[in-house]
Amino acid sequence: MTDAPRPTLGELALVFLRLGATAFGGPAAHIAMMEVEVVGRRGWLSRERFLDLLGAANLIPGPNSTEMAIFIGRDQRGVLGLLVAGACFIVPAVVIVMALAWAYVRYGTLPAAEGLLYGVKPVILAVIAQALWTLGKTAIKTWQLGVIAGWAIAAIAFGMNELLVLVIAGSAAIAFTRAHRGPAASVLPFLPVTAVAATAAGAAPFSLAALFGFFAKVGALLYGSGYVLIAFLRTDLVLRWHWLTEAQLLDAVAIGQVTPGPVFTTATFIGYLLDGPQGALVATAGIFLPAFVFVAIGAPLVPRIRRSPTAGAFLDGVTVASLALMAWAGLELGRSTLVDVQTIAVAVIAAAILFRYKVNATWLVAGGAVLGVIRAQL
């Protein structure tokens, strides 16, 4: 473990407020920036501990980067830290999305963000690459774990369900260590039930209670990428209940993708469209509440898992598979980001700075944003 003193609640709040306001690029990028801040720059966590929490966050449904913030807060300052870190990571994005939702309702269109993202996304790629390099050196402790990581990337590329990849990777790690099967049962309470809950047939009248219940269900059951989130939202909100149009849903998902902080703030936008500020707050509370509950339940189990040789091997396998998920997300982002010489140059320069110097990634993101906005004005 690191010898750095534990942060105060105020320090924890400041770090996650800044991350919530500047962390663009989706969960992989958010987690990479957290690693830079809490491991690399401040030493609040050892790299091994960070990886254990990352593996745990990937085992539970919901927004992985938000759960990672909550895990870090719980690890550093207990229950109060859990609440402070999670809320501070979420709130800046919620405020930004609510402002954009107000503009959308008032003017009927999305404010342009292409220029900003043009400069930010290449920097995010560099942040992901740097985090993968530093975390990978710690996580891939044996050649067997390297094999599992390679298999996990291939499995994800061929479309295997992400939870299934994690479970197989953990099981393979147990097999490689030739541990006894008995202690593995200590892992089972940590694995949530993932069966899809049944929904009532036919259209449903809108109410704040129904809105909260729907988004709480999404937050409690959703694994996977933004595409999985779209499927959840479209099935009920557009096709079954007719609360939204297809165009409104796509705009809501776009807002969640182009704003900093958790992608799940798509719920904030939808809630605002349906019932103004109170709808936005209710939808936000519904989709994020399960993450706080799952982490509060799961966090005390992480040390127990690590102490058991068999369960620890399972966690090692899940961890390297989690890094594979992160790497695949980076590759997907790279395909849509590195579109010309300028974006490639920004990514390479940002990576060189990050690998050579311990620069605060927030400044690089801000620099990328400025470059993108300047280019858009030319």
N, C-alpha and C positions, 0 to 999 in steps of 0.2 A: 504494500500500500504506500501511497505518497505521504511525505512528512509535512506537507503544507497544511496550515491551519484551516479548519472548516470555515466557510464563509458565513457572514452574518446574513440574516434574512434580507437586509437592505442590499447587500452585495449580490445576493442571489437574484433579487428582483431586478436590479439594474442590468445584469447580464442577460436575463431572459426577456426583459423589455426590449433591449437593443436587438437581440436575435429575432424577436417577433416582428420588429419593424423593418429589418433589413435582410432576413433570410429568404431569398427568392430560390426558386428552382425545384421545389418538391421535397419529399422526406429525405431522400439520399443527400441532397445538398444541406438540408437543415442539420442532419446528424453529423455531417462532415464539419460544419461550422461549430457545432457543439463540442466536438472533439478538439478542435483548435482552441476553443475558449477554456474549457474546463480541465482538459488534460495538458495540452501543449503550453498554453500561456499562464495558467493559474495553478496547475498541479493539484486541483481539488480531488481528482480521481487518478488512480493508476490506470495505465492503459488496459491492464488485465480486468480491472473492475468495470471499466467503461464497456469492454467487450461482453462481460457477463450481463450487464444491464441491457445491452443491445440485443443479445440473444433472447433475453426474457421479453423485451418489448415486441420482438417479432413473433413470439409465440401466442400473443393475445391479440384479439381483433381490435380494430379501431385505428386511429391515426398514429402511425409508428413514431414520428418525430415528436408529436405532442406527448405521447407516452414516455418517450426517452427523457424529455424535459421533466416530466412528473417523477420518473424514477430517480433522476439526478437530485431533484429537490428532496425527495424522500430519503435518499442516501445521505445527504449532507445535513439536513435539518429536521428530519422526522416528518410528522404529519403536517406541521405548519409549512415546512419547506416544500412538501408535496403540493400544497395548495398555492403557495406563492409562485413557485417556478412554473407550474402549469398555467395558472391564471395570467401571469405576466407574459408568457409566450403567446397566449391566445388573444389577449385584449388588444394589442396594437393592430393585428390583422382584422379583428372584428370592427374596430373603429374605422379603418380604411375602407372595408367592404361596405359598411353602412353608409358612408359618405358616397361611395360609388353607386350604391343602390338608390340613394336619394336622387343623384344626378340622372340615373337611368329612368326612374319613374317620372322625373320632371321633364327630361328632354327626349326620352324614348330611344336612347342609343348609349353605347358604351364609350367612355372616354378612351382616346387612343393611347395604347401602351407599347406599340411595336418598337418605337425608337428606344425607349428605356430598356426593354428586354434584349434588344439587339446587342447592347454593350454589356448587360449584366450576365447573360447566360454563358458566354465563354469564360468569364471569371468563375462562375459556379462550377463549371467543368473542372477547372484547375483545382478548386477547393476539394471537390470529390476525389480527384486523382491523388492529391496529397494525403487526404485522410485514409484512402484505401491502402496507400503505401505504408503509412505508419501503423495503422491497425493490422494490416495483413502480416507484417513482420512479427507482431506479437501473437496473433491468432493462429497462424499456420505453423504450429510447433513441431509437426512431424510430416513426413512425406505422405502418410495416409490422409491427414487433414488437407494437404494440398490436392490430393486426388479427389476428395469429397468436394472441395471448392470448385475444381474444374468440372466435375460432373454436374454440380448445382447450376453453374452458368449454362451448360449445355441443356439441362432439363428445362430451365426457364426459357431459353431461346426456342425450344420446341413446344412451348405452351403449357407445361405442367403447372398445376395449381400450386401457388406459392406455399401454402400451409403444408401440402403434401411433400414438397421439396424439403422443407425444414424438418419434418418428422422423419423422412427417409434419411436425411443427412445425419440427424442425431442417432438414429438406429444403426447406421453404418459405422459411426464412430464407436458405439458400444461394441459392435461386432469386431472392429479392429483391435480394441483393447482386450477382447476376450474376457469381459467381465461377467460375473454371475448375473443371471436374469432377475433375481429377486429384488435387489435394491432399486432397479429401474422403476418399480412401482411408485417410488417417491416422486417421480416426475409427473405422474398421471394427474394429481390434483391441480397441477399448474396448467394443464391443457384444457381450454374451455370447450364446451359443447358447441359444435359448429353447424348443427342442422339448421336449415332455414326455417324460420317460424312461419306458420300459416297466416295468411291475411284474409280478411273477410272479402267475400265476392261482391262485385258491383261497386258503384260510385259511393263515396262517403261524403257527408256534409262537412264543411270546414269548421273547425273549432281549434282554439289554442291547445286544448287537451289532446286532440287528435294529432295536431302538429308536433307537440312534444313527444307523444308516444311513437310516432313514425320515426322521428330522427333518433330517439333513444334506441329503437330497434336497429336502425342502420349502424349507429355507433357500437352496438353490442355484437353485431354479427359480421360486419364487413371486414374481409381480408382482401388484400390485393391492391391494384393500381386504381388510378382515377377512372379508367374504363369500367371497372367493376362498380364504382360509385355511380357512374352514369346509368348503368343498367338498373341498379336499385331504385334510383330516383325516377327514371323513365317509366318503369313498370307500374308504380303506384301513382305518382303525382301527375303523370301525363295520361297514361293509357287507362288506368282503372278509375281514378277519382276525378280527373280532368281539372285539377287545381292549377296546372300550368299548361302552356302551349309548348310545342317542341322548340320553337325559337327562344322562348324564355328560359327553358332548361339549358340549352346550349350556351346562352349568354351567362347564366349563373355558373356553369362549369368553367367557362372562360375566365370569369372574374376570380374564381378560386385558384386558377392556374397562374394568372399574371400578377397577383398581389403577393406580398411577402407573408411569411408565417404559414400556419396550417392550411392545407388544401381544403379541409373540411369546412372552412368558412364559406364555402358554397352554400351551406345550410343557412348562414346568416343572410345572404343575398336573397335566397328563396323565401325565408321568413319575412323579410322586408316587403317583397313583392306581394305576399299574401295578406299581411296585416300590419304593415308599417313597422316602426321601431319595436313595439311590443312583440310582434311576430318574429322579428329578427332575434331578439334576446331569447325568446322561448325556443326557437329552433336551434340556436347556438348551444343553449344549456342542454337540450336533449341529446345532441350528437356528441358532445364532449363529456357529459357526465359519466357514461360507462368507462371511459379511459381512467378517470380518477378512481373509480370503484375497483377496476381490475388491478391497477397498480397497487392500491392500498392492500388488496388481498394478496397479490403475488410477490410484492417486494420482500416480505419476511421469508419467503421460501427460497429466494436466490442463494443466500449463504448455505442453507441446508442442502440444496442441490449441489453446490460446489464442494461441500465436504464429503459427499458420497462419491466414491470412485466411478461407479457406473453412471449415476446421474450427472456427475461432472463431465464424463465423456460425452454424454448426450448433449449437454450444454455446449461443449467444444464443437460438436458437429453442427449444432444449430447456429453457433456464432459464425463459423466459416461460411455456412450457407447464407446467413444474413449479409455478409460482406459480398457474396455472389449476387444477391438481390440488388445490393447497392451498386455494384459494378455494372450490372445489366441496365439499371436505371440511368447510369451515367452514359452508357453506350447509346441508349435510346435518345437521351437528351442531346448527345453529340451529333447524331444524324440530323436533327432538326436545327442545330445551332451553328455548326461549322459549315457555313454556306458559301463563304468567299475568303479571300486572302486576309481581309481585315479581321474577321472573327477568329481565324486560325492564329493570326499574330497576337491578338489580345489573349487568347487561351495560353499560348506558349509563353508569353511574357509574364502573365499572372502565375503560371506554374513555376517558372524560373524563380520569381520572387518568393513564392511560398516555400519552395524546397530549399532555397538558399538562406532565407532570413525568416525569423519568427515575426512576420508582419500580421497585424490584426486583419483578418479577412474582411471585416466590415468596411475598412478603408478601400480595399480593392474592389469590393462590390460597388461602393459609392463612385469610385473612379470609373468603373465600367458603365455605370448609369449615366454619368456626365458625358462620356464619350458617345454613348448611344443617342442621347438627346441632341448633342451637337450635330451628329451626323444626320439626324432626322430633319434638322433645320436647314441643312445645306441644299 
